[in-house]
Amino acid sequence: MRAIMPNKIPLASPKWGRKRRLPKMYLQPINRPMGKGSEGKTHGKADVRDRLVHSIYALVDNDDEWPNLLHAMDEFFDHEDNDPLDTFADHFSSLLPHVERANLLLEKMAALHLKNSHADRVLDRIPMGIVLITPEAKIISRNARGIALLDHVEARHHDGELQFRDSNQQRAFVRALNHVASGDSQGAPVTMGPLNLWISHYGESSVEQLAVYLGHQTFERNVRVEQLMKLYGLTEKEAKLTAQLCNGRASLEEAAGNLGMSIGTARTHLKKVFSKTGAQRQADLVKMVLINPILTMQRREPAKQKNMPLSRDTQIARLPSGRTVSYAEHGDPKGKPLLFCHAITGSRLMLPPESGLLAGKGLRLIVPDRAGYGLSSPAITDPMAQWLEDMRHFIPHLGLSRCCVLGHSAGGAYAIALAEALPEMVEHLCLISSVAPMRKSTDTKHLLPVNRMIIQLARSNPVAARSFLKLSMQVALKKPDAYFDLITNSIPDLDKEVLNNTRLKLLLLTAFKETTRQGVDHLIEELMYLSTQWRVDSEKISCLISIWHGKEDRHAPFPLMQNFSRSLKQCAQTNWMDGAGHYMIFHHWDTIMEKIHPKKKSSTSLLSGMLGLITSLQIMDWLPMLVLDI
């Protein structure tokens, strides 16, 4: 693949994935519009812009350039702070061709990577060893089990060629390989001690491929006869023969012997199996069966215990519209219902670890994935309208009429929308480190430079905004931990404690990977919607409102939430946390849950209180009370 850089400089056939930096010639001056200001300021801005362009292209084949790109963008937009919005848009629009070209390169690289790795990922689903080779024994691909079994017989991968150390085994392998490659046989077995090999042609490709299936005599695969009968309409004998062939019995003769049938009868049964399954060769049949998880991976589900507290991370709700909503549920199935709206980089999995202990608090926590997240159906309208439509059916699907709605980070916008649009379903709105609507252009001054840039760009040049977001998300998808490492420098100490905690950081990374299961388009649409279309009518919110927010939060700035809270007539409780940042939810989760649903005093506590009262009174004061009680 040949890519053209700025000024038509060719990019010399890179080996994708190798970390490198672009040659210095790519840093030559590029034609650019000059902004207003002194020559010194313009020159400084030009230097920053050149470094930014360099980082954009270097990012294409060097994931480690991601932090450098964000630092360069911070510096670039710091220069833009005093420029009017139209000048800002012009400056960034000049970067748009470079961003779009970088996106194109990333997409082509992703396609190449997908093509090259597809075979490996498919092969790893097969619960037996398999190695794809050329007729000259050059290794094309192999799965993890194949590598392990080859190591067991000390096979070598000399110059990419499959060889066996034992000379007798090597001769047997070459003889069988030539037998199949010449077309003399559809397949040939080879026995190497406890290892059974079956060599046959594999697939249809411009490059001739042979498959070496490996089975260990001590490893019995679980191909289920009854499932073969049900799925393909096989008779019991046909299914048993098929299972034998797929369970490591390399040849038809051996399988027939194990079943006590003649080779002629086995051939007759095999022809009927081919007819019913559509397979044309034994190798095709084995592959068809072994990559089917229903036939090879099915296990009996453990019996469910009655009244067992829920602690499930992945459940699926099917709505009347035919759409699906994936969600997590924790706590007491009969407890007070809480609907949690996750952050943009969250998903249903981004919850404090203590969420699994909610059963004892009398709480039922439900965390739905928004459209496009996790396993939820993608949006067919704008993100907010789709969210409201899905929740209109999802909440009753859970057997609920009303619930408390919590919104964290950007999820706060969706929680607010529920309280505004579906007031009959929301009894309490709780905002935790939530974003707040920006009513004035000057509100953006509280944001981090990159966040400010996204909002300004979304409003002035949506095409450029989408291109930049796509570039950022594609890289974040490849290296998500780089994002968390980068923001550590701009967060308070309490947030650093969260990101430095191995367990919590792993939780955040896992949640982000689930967020991008279906790609990044839904994230881009949400960011664009919140930046340009989100509006709040505070008068329509009639439920009780409580707010928890860190004073040091720079991702959802505290001043914006403080101003917004003053417009909420039903805001009964504001909790402004000193020293806390955007991840305060991990420090104050138990306290928030306690405030939402205070524990009732037990009868034992009440009795203790009465005894304390009685002992504090004079005997003549409490004696009449006892008499009256009798």
C-alpha positions in Angstrom: 0.0 0.0 0.0 1.3 3.5 -0.9 0.0 6.5 1.0 0.6 10.1 -0.1 1.6 12.6 2.6 1.4 16.4 2.5 3.2 17.9 -0.5 2.9 14.5 -2.2 5.8 12.9 -0.2 5.5 9.1 -0.6 5.4 7.0 2.6 7.9 4.2 2.0 6.2 0.9 2.3 5.9 0.7 6.1 5.7 -2.5 7.9 2.5 -2.0 9.7 2.6 -2.3 13.5 6.3 -1.5 13.8 6.9 1.5 16.0 8.8 4.3 14.3 8.8 8.0 13.8 8.3 9.8 10.5 11.5 11.1 8.8 12.3 14.8 9.5 11.4 15.7 5.9 7.8 15.3 6.9 8.2 18.3 9.2 8.9 20.8 6.4 6.7 23.9 6.4 3.2 23.3 5.0 1.1 26.1 3.4 -1.2 27.4 6.1 -3.5 30.3 6.8 -2.0 32.8 9.2 -3.9 34.2 12.1 -3.9 37.7 13.5 -1.3 38.8 15.9 2.4 39.6 16.1 4.9 37.8 13.9 6.4 36.1 17.0 3.0 34.8 18.0 2.3 33.6 14.5 5.6 31.9 14.3 5.0 30.1 17.6 1.6 29.0 16.4 3.1 27.8 13.2 5.7 25.7 15.0 3.0 24.2 17.2 0.8 23.5 14.1 3.7 21.7 12.4 4.3 19.5 15.4 0.6 18.8 15.5 0.5 17.7 11.8 3.6 15.5 12.5 1.8 13.8 15.4 -1.3 13.2 13.3 0.7 11.2 10.7 3.0 9.6 13.2 0.0 8.3 15.0 -1.0 6.1 12.0 1.6 3.4 12.7 2.8 4.3 16.2 0.3 4.0 19.0 2.7 5.6 21.4 2.3 8.9 19.5 -1.2 9.3 21.0 -0.2 11.2 24.1 2.1 13.4 22.0 -0.8 14.2 19.8 -3.0 15.2 22.7 -0.3 17.3 24.2 0.3 19.1 20.8 -3.5 19.7 20.6 -3.6 21.2 24.1 -0.7 23.5 23.1 -2.3 24.4 19.8 -5.7 25.3 21.3 -4.1 27.2 24.1 -2.8 29.5 21.3 -6.4 29.8 20.1 -8.0 30.8 23.3 -8.1 34.5 22.5 -9.1 34.0 18.9 -12.8 34.5 17.8 -14.7 31.4 17.0 -14.6 31.8 13.2 -10.8 32.3 13.3 -10.5 29.2 15.5 -12.6 27.2 12.9 -10.4 28.4 10.1 -7.2 27.3 11.9 -8.5 23.8 12.6 -10.2 23.4 9.2 -6.7 23.7 7.7 -5.8 20.5 9.6 -8.9 18.7 8.3 -7.2 17.2 5.2 -4.4 15.7 7.4 -6.9 14.3 9.9 -9.0 12.8 7.1 -5.9 11.3 5.4 -4.8 9.8 8.7 -8.3 8.3 9.2 -8.1 6.7 5.7 -4.7 5.2 6.5 -5.9 3.8 9.8 -8.9 2.3 8.1 -6.7 0.6 5.4 -4.4 -0.6 8.0 -7.3 -2.0 10.1 -8.6 -3.8 6.9 -5.1 -5.3 6.3 -4.8 -6.4 9.9 -8.3 -7.9 9.9 -7.5 -9.8 6.7 -4.2 -11.1 8.1 -5.6 -12.0 11.6 -9.0 -13.3 10.5 -7.7 -16.9 10.0 -6.0 -16.9 13.4 -9.1 -15.8 15.2 -11.3 -18.3 13.4 -8.9 -21.1 14.0 -8.7 -20.3 17.7 -12.5 -21.0 17.9 -11.8 -24.6 16.8 -11.3 -26.7 20.0 -8.6 -28.8 18.4 -5.1 -28.1 17.1 -4.9 -26.9 13.5 -2.0 -25.5 11.4 -2.5 -24.1 7.9 0.4 -24.7 5.5 1.4 -24.5 1.9 2.3 -27.7 -0.1 5.9 -26.9 0.8 5.0 -27.0 4.5 5.4 -23.2 4.9 3.2 -22.1 7.9 0.4 -19.8 6.9 -1.5 -19.7 10.2 -2.1 -21.8 13.3 -4.2 -21.7 16.4 -3.1 -21.7 20.1 -3.9 -25.4 20.6 -2.0 -26.3 17.5 1.1 -24.6 18.8 0.9 -26.4 22.1 0.5 -29.8 20.5 3.4 -29.3 18.1 5.6 -28.3 21.0 4.6 -31.6 22.7 6.3 -33.5 19.9 9.1 -31.0 19.6 8.2 -29.8 16.1 10.3 -26.9 14.7 9.3 -23.9 12.8 12.5 -23.5 10.8 12.3 -20.4 8.5 8.6 -20.5 8.8 8.5 -24.2 7.7 6.9 -26.9 9.7 9.5 -29.7 10.5 9.7 -32.5 13.1 13.0 -33.2 15.0 12.5 -36.9 14.9 13.6 -38.1 11.4 11.0 -40.9 11.2 8.3 -38.5 12.1 9.6 -36.0 9.5 9.6 -38.7 6.7 6.1 -39.8 7.6 4.9 -36.2 7.6 6.5 -35.4 4.2 5.1 -38.6 2.7 1.6 -37.8 3.8 1.9 -34.1 2.8 3.0 -35.1 -0.7 0.2 -37.6 -1.0 -2.4 -35.0 -0.3 -0.8 -32.1 -2.2 -0.5 -34.3 -5.4 -4.2 -34.9 -5.4 -3.8 -38.7 -4.8 -5.8 -38.5 -1.6 -8.4 -36.1 0.0 -6.6 -36.6 3.3 -3.9 -38.6 5.0 -3.4 -39.6 8.6 0.0 -39.5 10.5 0.5 -40.9 14.0 3.4 -39.5 16.1 3.3 -41.2 19.4 0.2 -39.9 21.3 -0.4 -37.3 18.6 -2.8 -37.9 15.7 -2.4 -35.8 12.5 -4.9 -35.5 9.7 -3.7 -33.6 6.6 -6.2 -32.4 4.0 -6.9 -29.5 1.6 -8.4 -26.5 3.3 -10.8 -23.9 1.8 -10.7 -22.1 -1.5 -7.9 -19.6 -1.9 -5.6 -18.2 -4.6 -2.8 -19.7 -2.6 -3.2 -23.5 -2.1 -3.6 -24.3 1.6 -3.4 -27.6 3.4 -4.7 -28.1 6.9 -2.9 -30.2 9.5 -5.5 -31.2 12.2 -3.8 -32.3 15.4 -5.4 -34.4 18.2 -3.9 -35.8 21.3 -5.0 -39.3 22.3 -5.5 -38.2 25.9 -7.7 -35.2 24.9 -11.3 -36.0 24.2 -13.4 -33.3 22.6 -17.0 -32.9 23.5 -18.9 -33.3 20.2 -22.4 -34.1 21.3 -24.1 -36.9 19.4 -27.7 -35.7 20.3 -26.9 -32.2 19.0 -25.6 -33.6 15.7 -28.8 -35.5 15.3 -30.9 -32.5 16.1 -29.0 -30.0 14.0 -28.4 -32.0 10.8 -31.1 -34.6 11.0 -28.6 -37.5 11.3 -29.4 -40.9 12.4 -27.8 -42.1 15.6 -25.2 -44.2 13.8 -24.4 -41.3 11.4 -24.0 -38.9 14.3 -21.8 -41.4 16.2 -19.5 -41.8 13.2 -19.3 -38.0 12.7 -18.5 -37.6 16.4 -15.7 -40.2 16.2 -14.1 -38.4 13.2 -14.2 -35.1 15.0 -13.0 -36.4 18.4 -9.5 -37.2 17.2 -10.0 -40.4 15.2 -7.9 -39.5 12.2 -9.1 -42.1 9.7 -12.4 -43.5 8.7 -11.1 -47.0 9.2 -10.2 -46.3 12.9 -13.6 -44.6 13.5 -15.4 -47.6 11.9 -13.4 -50.0 14.1 -14.3 -48.2 17.3 -18.0 -48.4 16.4 -17.9 -52.0 15.4 -18.9 -51.5 11.8 -17.3 -52.4 8.5 -15.5 -49.9 6.4 -18.1 -50.3 3.7 -20.9 -49.5 6.1 -18.9 -46.5 7.4 -18.5 -45.2 3.8 -22.2 -45.5 3.2 -23.0 -43.6 6.4 -20.4 -40.9 5.6 -22.0 -40.3 2.2 -25.4 -39.8 3.9 -23.7 -37.4 6.3 -22.2 -35.4 3.5 -25.6 -35.2 1.8 -27.3 -33.9 5.0 -24.7 -31.5 6.1 -23.6 -30.1 2.7 -20.0 -31.1 3.3 -18.1 -32.6 0.3 -15.0 -33.9 2.1 -14.2 -35.4 5.5 -12.0 -32.3 6.2 -14.9 -30.0 5.5 -17.2 -32.0 7.8 -14.6 -31.9 10.6 -14.2 -28.1 10.2 -17.9 -27.5 10.0 -18.6 -29.3 13.3 -15.6 -28.1 15.3 -16.2 -24.4 14.7 -19.9 -24.7 15.8 -20.0 -23.8 19.5 -23.4 -25.4 19.9 -21.9 -28.8 19.1 -18.6 -28.5 20.9 -18.9 -26.0 23.7 -22.4 -26.7 25.2 -22.5 -27.2 28.9 -25.4 -27.8 31.3 -26.3 -24.7 33.2 -26.2 -24.9 37.0 -29.5 -25.0 38.7 -30.6 -21.5 39.9 -31.2 -21.0 43.6 -34.4 -19.4 44.6 -34.3 -15.9 46.1 -30.6 -15.6 45.2 -29.5 -11.9 45.0 -28.7 -10.8 41.5 -25.2 -10.1 40.5 -25.2 -10.4 36.7 -23.2 -8.3 34.3 -24.8 -9.2 31.1 -28.6 -9.6 30.5 -30.6 -8.9 27.4 -34.0 -7.3 27.2 -36.0 -7.5 24.0 -38.4 -4.6 23.5 -41.7 -4.6 21.7 -40.0 -2.7 18.8 -37.7 -5.7 18.3 -34.7 -3.7 19.6 -32.4 -5.1 22.3 -31.0 -3.5 25.4 -28.1 -5.1 27.2 -27.9 -4.4 30.9 -26.3 -5.3 34.2 -28.2 -5.9 37.4 -27.0 -6.0 41.0 -28.4 -6.3 44.4 -31.8 -7.4 45.8 -34.4 -8.3 43.1 -37.1 -6.9 45.3 -35.1 -3.9 46.5 -35.6 -0.2 45.8 -35.0 0.2 42.0 -32.1 2.4 40.8 -31.5 3.0 37.1 -27.9 4.1 36.5 -26.9 6.1 33.3 -23.3 5.4 32.5 -20.6 7.7 31.1 -19.6 7.9 27.4 -16.4 5.9 28.2 -18.3 3.6 30.5 -21.0 1.0 29.6 -23.0 -1.2 32.0 -19.7 -2.5 33.4 -18.4 0.7 34.8 -19.6 0.5 38.4 -17.7 0.6 41.7 -16.8 -2.9 42.9 -19.1 -2.4 46.0 -22.1 -2.6 43.7 -22.2 -6.4 44.2 -22.9 -5.8 47.9 -26.2 -3.9 47.4 -28.5 -6.8 48.3 -27.8 -6.1 51.9 -28.8 -2.5 51.5 -32.2 -3.2 50.0 -31.3 -1.8 46.6 -31.7 -3.1 43.1 -29.3 -1.5 40.7 -30.0 -1.7 36.9 -27.4 -0.4 34.4 -28.6 -0.4 30.7 -26.3 0.1 27.8 -27.4 3.0 25.6 -27.9 2.4 21.9 -24.8 1.1 20.2 -23.0 0.3 23.5 -22.3 -3.3 24.5 -24.9 -5.6 23.0 -27.7 -2.9 22.7 -29.1 -2.3 19.2 -27.6 0.8 17.4 -29.6 4.0 17.3 -31.9 4.7 14.3 -32.5 8.3 15.3 -30.5 10.8 17.4 -29.0 9.4 20.6 -31.3 11.2 23.0 -34.5 10.4 21.2 -33.5 6.8 20.9 -32.6 6.6 24.6 -36.0 8.0 25.7 -37.8 5.6 23.3 -35.9 2.6 24.6 -36.4 3.5 28.2 -40.1 4.1 27.7 -40.3 0.3 27.1 -37.3 -1.0 29.1 -38.4 0.3 32.5 -41.9 -1.5 32.3 -40.1 -4.5 30.9 -38.4 -4.9 34.3 -41.7 -4.8 36.0 -41.2 -1.2 37.2 -43.5 1.8 37.1 -41.1 4.3 38.8 -37.5 4.3 39.9 -34.6 6.5 41.1 -32.4 7.6 38.2 -28.7 8.2 38.7 -26.5 9.8 36.0 -22.7 9.8 36.1 -20.6 12.0 33.9 -22.2 12.4 30.4 -24.7 9.9 31.6 -26.1 12.8 33.7 -27.5 14.3 30.5 -29.5 11.1 29.8 -30.7 11.0 33.4 -31.9 14.6 33.2 -33.7 13.9 30.0 -35.6 11.0 31.6 -36.7 13.2 34.5 -37.7 15.9 32.0 -39.5 13.7 29.4 -40.8 10.8 31.5 -41.6 12.4 34.8 -44.2 9.7 35.7 -41.4 7.1 35.8 -38.7 9.1 37.8 -39.2 9.6 41.5 -35.7 10.9 42.3 -32.9 12.3 40.1 -29.3 11.8 41.4 -26.5 13.5 39.5 -22.9 12.2 40.2 -20.0 14.2 38.6 -22.5 15.0 35.9 -22.1 17.2 32.9 -24.2 20.4 32.9 -25.7 22.3 30.0 -23.6 25.2 28.7 -25.9 28.2 28.3 -23.3 30.9 27.3 -20.3 30.8 25.0 -18.0 31.8 27.9 -18.9 28.6 29.7 -16.4 26.7 27.7 -13.5 28.5 29.5 -13.9 26.0 32.4 -13.2 23.0 30.1 -10.0 21.2 29.4 -8.5 22.6 26.1 -9.2 19.4 24.1 -12.8 19.3 25.4 -13.2 22.9 24.6 -11.9 22.3 21.1 -14.4 19.5 20.5 -17.4 21.6 21.5 -16.2 24.7 19.5 -15.4 22.6 16.5 -18.7 20.7 16.6 -20.6 24.0 16.5 -18.5 25.6 13.8 -17.3 22.7 11.6 -19.2 19.4 12.3 -17.3 17.6 9.5 -13.9 18.5 11.0 -15.2 17.6 14.5 -16.3 14.1 13.3 -13.0 13.5 11.6 -11.0 14.4 14.6 -13.2 12.4 17.0 -13.0 9.4 14.6 -9.2 9.6 14.6 -9.1 9.9 18.4 -11.5 7.1 19.0 -9.7 4.7 16.5 -6.5 5.2 18.4 -8.1 5.0 21.8 -9.7 1.7 20.7 -6.2 0.3 19.9 -4.6 1.6 23.1 -7.2 2.6 25.7 -4.8 2.6 28.6 -2.9 5.5 27.0 -5.9 7.8 27.6 -6.0 7.1 31.4 -2.2 7.4 31.6 -2.4 10.8 29.8 -5.2 12.4 31.9 -3.3 11.6 35.2 -1.4 14.9 34.9 -4.6 16.9 34.8 -6.6 15.4 37.7 -6.6 15.9 41.5 -4.9 13.5 43.9 -8.1 11.6 44.8 -8.6 10.8 41.1 -5.0 9.7 40.8 -5.6 7.2 43.6 -8.4 5.6 41.4 -6.2 5.4 38.3 -3.2 4.1 40.2 -5.4 1.4 41.7 -4.7 -1.7 39.5 -8.2 -3.2 40.2 -10.1 0.0 39.5 -8.0 0.8 36.3 -8.7 -2.6 35.0 -12.4 -2.1 35.7 -12.3 1.2 33.7 -10.5 -0.5 30.8 -12.9 -3.4 30.7 -15.9 -1.0 30.7 -14.3 1.0 27.8 -13.7 -2.1 25.7 -17.3 -3.1 26.1 -18.3 0.5 25.2 -16.5 0.1 21.8 -17.7 -3.5 21.1 -19.6 -2.2 18.1 -17.1 0.4 17.0 -17.0 4.1 17.8 -19.7 5.7 15.7 -22.2 5.9 18.5 -19.7 7.6 20.8 -19.1 10.3 18.1 -22.8 10.8 17.6 -23.3 11.2 21.4 -20.5 13.7 21.7 -21.8 15.7 18.7 -25.3 15.7 20.1 -24.3 16.9 23.6 -22.0 19.6 22.0 -24.6 21.0 19.7 -28.2 20.0 20.5 -28.6 19.2 24.2 -31.0 21.6 25.9 -32.7 21.4 29.3 -36.0 22.8 30.4 -35.6 22.9 34.2 -39.3 23.7 34.6 -40.3 20.3 33.4 -38.3 18.4 36.1 -40.7 17.8 39.0 -39.0 15.0 41.0 -36.6 15.3 43.9 -33.0 16.1 42.9 -29.7 15.5 44.6 -26.3 16.3 43.3 -22.8 15.0 44.1 -19.9 16.8 42.6 -16.2 17.3 43.2 -14.9 20.8 43.4 -11.7 19.8 41.5 -13.5 18.1 38.6 -12.1 19.4 35.3 -13.9 17.0 33.0 -17.4 18.1 34.2 -16.4 21.4 35.7 -17.8 22.3 39.1 -18.7 25.9 38.3 -21.0 24.8 35.5 -22.8 22.3 37.7 -23.1 24.8 40.6 -24.7 27.3 38.2 -27.1 24.7 36.8 -28.2 23.6 40.3 -29.5 27.1 41.0 -32.0 26.6 38.2 -33.4 23.4 39.6 -36.4 24.2 41.9 -36.6 20.6 43.2 -32.9 20.4 44.1 -33.1 19.3 47.8 -29.5 18.3 48.3 -26.2 19.5 46.9 -23.0 17.8 48.0 -19.9 19.7 46.9 -16.9 17.5 47.7 -13.6 19.3 48.6 -10.6 17.9 46.8 -12.6 15.4 44.7 -12.5 15.1 41.0 -14.3 13.3 38.2 -13.9 9.8 39.7 -15.3 10.7 43.1 -17.9 8.0 42.6 -15.3 5.4 43.5 -14.6 7.1 46.9 -18.2 8.0 47.9 -20.3 5.3 46.4 -21.4 3.8 49.7 -22.3 7.2 51.1 -24.3 8.0 48.0 -26.2 4.8 48.3 -26.9 5.4 52.0 -28.3 8.9 51.3 -30.5 7.5 48.5 -31.9 4.7 50.7 -31.2 5.2 54.4 -31.2 2.1 56.5 -34.2 1.8 58.7 -33.6 1.3 62.4 -34.2 -2.3 63.4 -36.5 -3.4 66.2 -33.4 -4.2 68.2 -32.1 -0.7 67.9 -35.6 0.6 68.8 -35.7 -1.6 72.0 -32.2 -0.4 72.9 -33.3 3.1 72.6 -36.3 2.6 74.8 -34.2 0.9 77.5 -31.8 3.8 77.4 -34.7 6.2 77.8 -36.2 4.2 80.7 -32.9 4.0 82.6 -32.4 7.7 82.3 -35.7 8.4 84.1 -36.4 8.3 87.8 -38.1 5.1 89.0 -41.2 7.0 90.1 -41.4 8.5 86.6 -41.3 5.2 84.6 -43.4 3.0 87.0 -46.7 4.5 85.9 -45.7 3.9 82.3 -45.3 0.2 83.1 -48.6 0.1 84.8 -50.4 1.8 82.0 -48.7 -0.5 79.5 -50.1 -3.5 81.4 
